[in-house]
């Protein structure tokens, strides 16, 4: 999925997709602001907010050629595993790292490297998404977003924006050379030895070596084997930390599989070349269910607007059934909604919490991501129609390393609960 020459002119970093098997790897491809093109939506698709469609960039998951490509000093776009923090020192802490409903530490979902070429303060810019793995909490999150509580909203989905100028204390001002000589300029904060995600502010009272982001992760680590390791460290004359697990090497049940995000332009996809089977999106085959499940959901729709919106959503997704991400940062662009019900109106989108300016749509994640993460159709398993992220239109540069942006959750019709 090589970008064309027009796309390359607007990028500082080129695509990873290269058929050359040389050891020297090409840098990751950032997500640029898309060029708006006119395309008519179906009649009735968008009632009061009818808008022109726009060219979008699509994200697809693929296993990295080697894990080294996903290290933070190479500015990756990735999903699952542990985050490659852009600012590795001043991480979100406290309530920002926890679900607002159950209080548990959030799981890392994905990150997108999306610098703003015209903004010197955002020469490096990455968006990070985290989520509670509980569907019960996502239901409450979806209900909470309608309250317009801009003071201290409780969320189970959180998105952070981090940006740096070209000259900074963490990375070289020159592009990565990709010859295994690239190194960060400084070490990052000590992370939790269980999840490898959040800052390890708590220290094991026994060995004084292991660090944790929460009491729950300390307890899980203790029960998984640290009880014995802790005694070994205490009894060791050198108090070696060699018995500690490497940060991020955690049981599979505590993190989702790690993937690299590859980027392609939706307009470059040949929708006419898809056969009948490939045109069915993974969302219509979710977790092995037959497609008549989708028909049963369709039968519950009472409004023609929902039917038309869903049909248009499916048609767009069928052009690239494996897409997990849609990206287009333009203030005039609207997301691709699965349903008319459960969409926000303009007053439902808050202002930027920092500069008080407007937010604009930047990207959305699709339910196909659950397929790659191996989420099964079980009670309280995650499920959504789409999750849309709005970010500061001016990408403001306040004195905060990780600025929280706004995510809107749209659930399937059997789950929608608007107060």
N, C-alpha and C positions, 0 to 999 in steps of 0.2 A: 504494500500500500504506500508507494512512494508519492510524496506530494509533488505537484507540478512546479514548473519554473516560476510561475506567478506567485505561488505560495512561498517559495523559498526566498524571494526578494524581501519579504516582510519579516523574515525570521533571523534571529541571531544564532540559533542552534538548529541543526538539521536533524533528519529523522534517524531513528535507530534501524529502520528496516533497510537492510543492505544485504545483498546476496553474497558479498565478498566474505570469505571465511578467514580473512586475516585476523590476527590477534588484536590489532588496533580497532577499537570499536568507535563508531560514530556517536556523538552526543545525542541526548534525548531531544525530542521535538517539543517545543512549547506550544501551547494553544494560543493562536493569535485571535484578535478580534475579527469576526467574520464580516464579509462584504454582503450587504443587504441586496437581495434580488427579489423581484416581484413574482409571486405565484399565488393564484387565487385559491382560497379555501372553499370547501363546499358550502352551498347555501344552507344557512341555519347553523353552521358549525360554531360561530361565535356571535352571540346575540348583541349585547351592548358594547362589547370590546372587540368587535371585528377588526382585524389588523392584517397587514401584509405579512406573508410568510417570508422567511429569510433563509439564506444558505447557512447551514450549520456544519460544525465539525463533529464527527462521530468518534466515540471511543470504543475500542475492542480490547478484550483481554487476551494476553498470550503469555506463556511462560518465558521468563527472561533467559537469554543465552547463558548467562551465569549471574549469580546473585550480586556480584560486584557492580553491575550496571545500575543497581538501585540504591547505592550509597548516597548520602545527602550531598556530598560535594560534586555529584554529577547531575544534580537537580532533576530527579526522576518524576514522572507521572506514574503512579502505581496504585494498586488496590490490594487489600488484605495484608497479612503479615503485621509488621510494625511500621510506624511512620518514620520517614526520613526527614526529621525536623529541619526547617530552613534556618531558623535561629535555634541552635541546639542548647542554649543556656537558659533563656528566659521563657520557659514553657508555661502553658496554662496550668493553673493549680487550683486547689480548693473545689468549690462548687462547679467551676468551669469544666472540670474533668469528670464530673459525675452526672448520672441521670437525675433529672430534677424530680423524679417520682419515687424510684426505688432506692436512690442514693448510691447505686453501685457504679464502679468505674466504667466509663464508656469504652466500647471497642472501636478500634480504628477501621474505617471503611475504605477510604481512598484519599489520594491527594493529586492535585492537578497543578503542574507548573505552567503558569500563565502570566508572564511578564507583560508590562505595559510599556511599549517602546517609547512612547511620547512622554513618559513620566520618569524622570531621573531617580526619584525615590523608590520606584517599583521596577528597577532594572532586573532584580530577582523578585519574583512574586509567586507564592504557592498558596493554594486553597486546600484546607484539610477538612475532611468530614469524619465525624464520629457518631456512633449510635449505640443505644442500649439494645441488646439482643432480645429483649422481651417484647412480644406483640402487645401485651397488656399495657405496657408503658407507651408504646407507639399509639395505641388507641387514645390514651389520655393526652398525649402530645397533640394529636390531631384535633381533639376537642379544645385544648388550651389555646391553640393558635387563633381560634375565633374570638377569644375574649379581648384581644387587642391590648393585653397587659404589657405595656412597654417599659414598665418600671423594673420588674424582676420576674420575667416570664419563666415558668418551669418548662424545660424541654428534655426530650429523650434523644433528639437529633441536634447536634451542634456542628457548626461550620466556623472555622477560623481562617482569617487571612493574615499572612505574614509576608512582609516585603522588605527588601534591602537595596540600598544603592550599589552601584558597581564597586565602589571602594568601601569595604567594610572589614570588620575584625575577624570574620569567620572564613572568608574565601578569597582566593586570588582574584585580582581584577582582570586576569587573562582567562580566556576560555580553557576548559579542561583539555589536556593533551591526549588523554585516553591511552596512555602507554604504561599504565600501572604506577606512574610516578605522581599522580594527582593525590594530594592530601589536603584535608582541612587545615586551616591555620591555627585552630585551637581545638581542644577537647570539648565535648558537650557535658551537660549536667549528668550526674549519676541517675540512672533510670531504675525503675522497679525490676527486681530480679525475677518476678513472676510473669508480668505481662510485657515488659520491655517497652512500654508505651509512655507512661507518665513518670514525672520526676519522683525519685525515691526519697521522699522527705523523712520517712520513718526507717529507723535502723534496728536490726535484730538485737534484742537486749542480751543475747548470749554471746554470739561470735563477734558482734560489732562490725560485721562485714556486709552481710546481706542488707539490701535496701528495698523498701516497698512504698507503693503509692497509697496503700490503704491497709486497714487491719484485715479485711477479707483476703487480700492477696498474700499477706503474711501467713494467715492461717492455712490457705491452700498450699503454699510453698512448704510449710512445716509438715503438713500431712503427706505431701508427695515425696518426702525424703529428706528435707532439710533438717529434720530432727536429728538424724544420724550425722549429717554433714556438719551441723553446728557443733556437735560434740568433738568431731575430728579436728575442727579448726581450733577449738578451745584447748584441746589436748596437744596440739602441734606446737613444738617449741618455736617454730618460725611463723605460726599463725598464717600458714599459706592460704591464699584464696583460690588455689587450684581446684579445690573440690566444689567451688561454686559453679553453677551452670552459667554458660554464656548468656548475656542479656539477649532476650528475644528467642532463645531456644526453649520454648515452652510447649506444654502438651497441646496437641492439635485442637482439643476441645476449647481452648481459651483464646484462639485467634483464627481468623479465616485464612484460607490459602492465599499465598502471595502471587500476584501477577503484575506484569508490566502492562501499561495502557498504551496501545498503538492508536494512532490518529489517522483518520481519513476524512475526506470531504464528501458529504452526502450527495452533492451534485455529480460527483464522479462515478457514483454507483449505477450500474446498469440494471434498472428495475425490470426491463423487458427480458433480461436473460435468466430470470429466476423461474424454476419450474414450480409445479404446484406444491411439492413437499417443502422446498426451501423457502417458499414464500410464507409459510406458517411460522410466526415468531415463537420464540421460546416461551413467551408469556402465555401463549395459547396451548402450550404443552407442559405447563408448569408441573415439575416434579412427577412427570409420567402420567398425569391425569388425561383422560380423553378430551378431545376438543368439544364434546357436547356439554362439558361443564361450563365453557364459555357461553354456549348457547342458552344454558339455563340462567346465567347471569343476564344475558341480553333480554330474556323473556321477562325479567323483573323491571325493566326500564319502562316507565310510563310516558315520559316526555320524548317527543321526536328529536329534541335537541341532544339528548343523551345518546340516542341511537346514531345520529349523524356524527356526533363528536367521536364516539367509539369507532365507527366505521372508518373515519378519517385517520384516527390514531393508528388503527391496525394497518391501514394502507401504507402509511408512512413508515411504520416499523418493518413491514414486510419487505421493504427495499433492502434492508440490512438486518435480518432477524437476530443476529448475535450482538447487536449494539448494546452497550451497558451505560453509555454516557452520550448526552447531546450538549454541545457547547456553542454558544453564540453570544458574545458580549456586545450588545448594541442596545441603547436605551429605547429604541422603537420596536424591539422584537418581543414577541410573546412566546411563552413556553408551548410545547406540544402537550395539551391536556388529554387525558384518557376519557374524561367525562365532563359534562357541563356542570353537574352537581359537584360540590366540594372544591370549586375554584375560588380564589380570592378576588374580591373587588379591589379597586385602588385604595380605599381607606383601610383595607386589611393588611396592606404592606406598610410596615413602619418606616420611619426615617432612620438614617444612619445613627447609631447610638453615640457616635463620637463627634462628627461634624454637623449632625442634624440635617444633612443634605439628603436627596432622594436615593433610593436603592433602585438598581436595575437588574433584570434577569441576566444571569451569567451561564448557568448550566443546570442540568437535571440528570438524575440517575434513574435508570429503568429497572423494572422487576427482573429482567434477565440476569442481573447481578447475583440474585439469590441462587440461581442455577449453578453458577460458577463457585459460589461459596458453599455449595452443598447443603443449603438449608432445606430441610425436608418438610413435607406437609403434615405437621404434627400440631397438637394443641399448643397455643402460645408461640408458634413459630412465626418469624417475621414474614410480612407480606405487604405489598403496597402497589398502587397503580403507577405513581411516579412521585419523586421528591424533588422539588424545584428550589434552587438556591438563588437568592437575590443578594447582591453585594453593593457596596458604596459606589455610586456612579462616578465619583471623583477619585475613587481609591485613595481616600484621605490618608495622610501620613501623620497620625497622632503619636504621642510618645508612649505607645503600647506595642509590644512585640507581636502579640497575637490578638487581633481584633475580631470579635465574634460577629458574624454576619447572620442573615435570616434564612431559614429553611421552611418551606411550606409542604406539608404532607397531604397527598391525595390518596385515599384508600379506595378499594373496590366498592361497588354499590352495596354489598351486604355488610360493609363495615362502616359506611359513612354515618357520622353522628354529629350533626350540627345543632347547637343549642338553640 
